[in-house]
């Protein structure tokens, strides 16, 4: 089992040491994990940077990688919180560091954090969704130095009443546009099992998006738990595999030194 979305105390929103997360991964029978700690530049109304000292990060990864090499493979990635005006800053970060994997996610829109700044509040759900996906398209269009687009329908977590979400058909056109661009760029998407953890009835992305991605010719997928605590690593992994198999996917992918490798779904 391969979890390619794992956090540690190098992320602001995780209190667990890398070694604690590794022990949790071993306990949960993971074969390989990739740490994807947060770097989010220019966020919230205060325009703050959320990041970590890369020297310390790679030093710690090297320590746990060596200590637990007989039990699990440990890789070093990053989860960047993209906004179009940040493409040069992120390109510099990624180009100057030996990340195995780059996960690009959208946590903010025009500097407004979707969660903390309550982006969806006082908006019609369809308006918020269209604005989010149009911004997501701009992010993908403006940046190439990433591997996988994270939790595409992340915004679904943050509606006060998720029963108010419109049918996928109402905004399918803009999601289709994003997926076509992802495929054209040779990138992929993740299936992020944390959706259910946050009260949704589905993973990120919902099955309608997975079906559309498959229909458009998309093949590149990673599985990630978005774990911020040890017990959550590999969450629902086998069920996620089954869902991908049912949709028609034959492989998931893992990344090492920014190169992708297919893993046949059991």
C-alpha positions as CSV (number, residue, x, y, z in Angstrom):
1,X,0.0,0.0,0.0
2,X,1.3,3.4,-1.0
3,X,0.2,6.6,0.7
4,X,1.3,9.7,-1.2
5,X,-0.2,12.4,1.0
6,X,1.1,12.3,4.5
7,X,1.9,15.2,6.9
8,X,4.1,15.6,9.9
9,X,5.0,18.4,12.4
10,X,6.7,20.2,9.5
11,X,3.2,21.2,8.6
12,X,1.6,23.9,10.7
13,X,-1.6,21.8,11.1
14,X,0.1,18.6,12.3
15,X,1.5,18.0,15.7
16,X,3.0,14.5,15.2
17,X,6.7,14.0,14.6
18,X,7.9,12.4,11.4
19,X,9.0,9.3,13.3
20,X,5.5,9.0,14.9
21,X,3.9,9.1,11.5
22,X,6.4,6.5,10.2
23,X,5.6,4.2,13.1
24,X,1.9,4.6,12.3
25,X,2.5,3.7,8.7
26,X,4.4,0.6,9.6
27,X,1.6,-0.4,12.0
28,X,-0.9,0.1,9.2
29,X,1.1,-2.2,6.9
30,X,2.1,0.5,4.4
31,X,4.8,-0.4,1.9
32,X,5.7,3.2,1.0
33,X,4.7,6.6,2.2
34,X,5.6,10.1,0.9
35,X,5.6,13.1,3.2
36,X,3.9,16.0,1.6
37,X,4.2,18.8,4.1
38,X,2.6,22.1,3.4
39,X,4.2,25.1,1.8
40,X,1.5,27.8,1.4
41,X,2.8,31.2,0.4
42,X,0.8,34.5,0.7
43,X,-2.3,33.2,2.4
44,X,-5.1,34.7,4.4
45,X,-5.8,38.4,4.5
46,X,-2.5,38.9,6.4
47,X,-0.5,37.5,3.4
48,X,1.6,35.1,5.5
49,X,3.9,32.4,4.3
50,X,3.4,28.9,5.8
51,X,6.5,26.8,5.1
52,X,9.4,24.9,6.7
53,X,13.2,24.9,6.6
54,X,14.0,22.6,3.7
55,X,17.4,21.7,5.2
56,X,15.8,20.5,8.4
57,X,13.1,18.7,6.5
58,X,15.4,16.6,4.3
59,X,17.7,15.9,7.2
60,X,14.8,14.4,9.2
61,X,13.6,12.5,6.2
62,X,17.0,11.0,5.8
63,X,17.2,10.0,9.4
64,X,13.8,8.1,9.5
65,X,14.5,6.7,6.0
66,X,17.7,5.0,7.2
67,X,16.3,4.0,10.6
68,X,13.3,2.2,9.2
69,X,14.7,1.1,5.8
70,X,14.0,-2.5,6.6
71,X,10.3,-1.9,7.3
72,X,9.1,0.8,4.9
73,X,10.1,3.1,2.1
74,X,10.0,6.7,3.0
75,X,10.0,9.5,0.4
76,X,10.1,13.3,0.6
77,X,7.5,15.3,-1.2
78,X,5.8,18.7,-0.7
79,X,2.2,19.9,-1.0
80,X,2.2,23.4,-2.4
81,X,-0.8,25.7,-2.0
82,X,-0.9,27.3,-5.5
83,X,-2.1,30.7,-6.6
84,X,-1.2,31.9,-10.1
85,X,0.9,34.8,-9.0
86,X,3.2,32.4,-7.0
87,X,4.4,30.3,-9.9
88,X,8.0,31.7,-9.9
89,X,8.3,31.3,-6.1
90,X,7.2,27.7,-6.2
91,X,9.3,26.9,-9.2
92,X,12.4,28.2,-7.3
93,X,11.5,26.2,-4.2
94,X,11.0,23.0,-6.2
95,X,13.9,23.4,-8.6
96,X,16.3,24.0,-5.7
97,X,15.3,21.0,-3.6
98,X,15.4,17.2,-4.2
99,X,11.7,16.4,-3.7
100,X,10.5,13.0,-4.9
101,X,7.0,14.2,-5.5
102,X,5.2,17.5,-5.9
103,X,1.5,17.7,-5.0
104,X,-0.2,20.9,-6.1
105,X,-3.3,21.8,-4.2
106,X,-5.6,24.9,-4.0
107,X,-6.3,26.1,-0.4
108,X,-6.7,29.8,-1.1
109,X,-8.4,31.9,-3.8
110,X,-7.0,35.4,-4.3
111,X,-5.3,35.1,-0.9
112,X,-8.5,34.2,0.8
113,X,-8.2,30.8,2.6
114,X,-11.1,28.6,1.7
115,X,-11.4,27.3,5.2
116,X,-10.2,29.9,7.6
117,X,-11.5,32.9,5.7
118,X,-14.9,31.1,5.0
119,X,-14.7,31.5,1.2
120,X,-18.0,29.8,0.6
121,X,-20.1,31.6,3.2
122,X,-22.8,34.0,1.9
123,X,-22.4,32.7,-1.6
124,X,-24.7,30.6,-3.7
125,X,-23.1,27.2,-3.9
126,X,-23.0,27.1,-7.7
127,X,-21.4,30.6,-7.7
128,X,-18.7,29.5,-5.2
129,X,-18.1,26.3,-7.1
130,X,-17.7,28.0,-10.5
131,X,-15.3,30.6,-9.0
132,X,-13.3,27.9,-7.3
133,X,-12.9,25.8,-10.4
134,X,-12.1,28.7,-12.7
135,X,-9.4,29.7,-10.3
136,X,-8.1,26.1,-10.2
137,X,-7.9,26.1,-14.0
138,X,-5.8,29.3,-13.8
139,X,-3.5,27.6,-11.4
140,X,-3.0,24.5,-13.5
141,X,-2.6,26.6,-16.7
142,X,0.1,28.9,-15.1
143,X,2.3,26.2,-13.6
144,X,4.1,23.1,-14.9
145,X,6.5,22.0,-12.1
146,X,4.2,19.6,-10.3
147,X,3.2,16.0,-10.6
148,X,-0.3,15.5,-9.2
149,X,-3.3,17.8,-8.6
150,X,-4.5,17.3,-5.1
151,X,-8.1,16.8,-3.8
152,X,-9.8,18.5,-6.8
153,X,-13.2,19.0,-5.1
154,X,-11.6,20.1,-1.8
155,X,-14.1,23.0,-1.7
156,X,-17.0,20.6,-1.0
157,X,-15.9,20.2,2.6
158,X,-16.6,23.9,3.4
159,X,-20.3,24.4,2.6
160,X,-22.4,25.0,5.7
161,X,-24.9,22.5,4.3
162,X,-23.5,20.0,1.8
163,X,-27.0,19.0,0.8
164,X,-27.2,22.3,-0.9
165,X,-24.5,21.3,-3.4
166,X,-25.8,21.4,-7.0
167,X,-25.7,18.5,-9.3
168,X,-22.3,17.8,-10.9
169,X,-23.9,18.4,-14.3
170,X,-24.2,22.1,-13.5
171,X,-20.4,22.7,-13.3
172,X,-19.1,19.6,-15.2
173,X,-18.0,21.9,-18.1
174,X,-15.3,23.6,-16.1
175,X,-14.1,20.4,-14.4
176,X,-13.8,18.8,-17.8
177,X,-11.7,21.8,-18.9
178,X,-9.3,21.3,-16.0
179,X,-9.1,17.5,-16.5
180,X,-8.3,18.0,-20.2
181,X,-5.5,20.4,-19.3
182,X,-4.1,18.0,-16.7
183,X,-4.0,15.2,-19.2
184,X,-2.5,17.4,-21.9
185,X,0.3,18.4,-19.5
186,X,1.0,14.8,-18.6
187,X,0.1,15.3,-15.0
188,X,-2.3,13.3,-12.8
189,X,-4.8,13.6,-10.0
190,X,-5.1,12.0,-6.6
191,X,-7.8,10.1,-4.9
192,X,-7.8,11.6,-1.5
193,X,-9.6,9.4,1.1
194,X,-9.9,12.3,3.6
195,X,-13.3,13.4,2.1
196,X,-15.1,11.0,4.3
197,X,-13.1,12.0,7.3
198,X,-14.5,15.6,6.8
199,X,-18.1,14.5,6.7
200,X,-18.6,13.9,3.0
201,X,-20.1,10.7,1.7
202,X,-17.3,10.3,-0.9
203,X,-13.5,10.6,-1.4
204,X,-11.9,13.5,-3.2
205,X,-12.7,13.5,-6.0
206,X,-16.3,12.3,-6.2
207,X,-17.0,9.4,-8.5
208,X,-18.5,11.6,-11.2
209,X,-15.1,13.3,-11.6
210,X,-13.2,10.0,-11.6
211,X,-15.6,8.7,-14.3
212,X,-15.0,11.8,-16.3
213,X,-11.3,11.7,-15.9
214,X,-11.3,8.1,-17.2
215,X,-13.6,8.9,-20.1
216,X,-11.3,11.7,-21.2
217,X,-8.3,9.3,-21.2
218,X,-6.8,10.2,-17.8
219,X,-4.7,7.4,-16.4
220,X,-2.3,8.9,-13.8
221,X,-3.5,8.6,-10.2
222,X,-2.0,8.5,-6.7
223,X,-3.8,7.5,-3.5
224,X,-3.4,9.6,-0.4
225,X,-4.9,9.7,3.0
226,X,-4.0,13.4,3.8
227,X,-3.1,12.0,7.2
228,X,-2.3,14.4,10.0
229,X,-2.2,11.7,12.6
230,X,-0.5,8.2,12.6
231,X,-3.7,6.2,12.8
232,X,-5.1,7.8,9.7
233,X,-2.3,6.8,7.4
234,X,-3.6,4.5,4.6
235,X,-7.2,5.3,5.6
236,X,-9.7,3.3,3.5
237,X,-6.9,2.4,1.1
238,X,-8.3,-0.9,0.0
239,X,-11.8,0.6,-0.6
240,X,-10.2,3.4,-2.7
241,X,-8.4,0.7,-4.8
242,X,-11.7,-1.1,-5.3
243,X,-13.4,2.2,-6.4
244,X,-10.6,2.8,-8.9
245,X,-10.9,-0.7,-10.2
246,X,-14.7,-0.4,-10.5
247,X,-14.3,2.8,-12.5
248,X,-11.9,1.0,-14.8
249,X,-8.4,2.0,-13.7
250,X,-5.7,-0.6,-13.8
251,X,-2.8,1.2,-12.2
252,X,-2.0,3.7,-9.5
253,X,1.4,5.6,-9.6
254,X,4.1,6.3,-7.2
255,X,6.9,8.9,-7.6
256,X,10.6,8.8,-6.9
257,X,12.9,11.6,-7.8
258,X,10.0,13.1,-9.8
259,X,9.7,10.0,-12.0
260,X,6.5,8.1,-12.0
261,X,6.2,4.3,-11.7
262,X,3.0,2.3,-12.3
263,X,1.7,-0.1,-9.7
264,X,-0.9,-2.6,-10.7
265,X,-4.1,-2.4,-8.6
266,X,-4.5,-5.7,-6.8
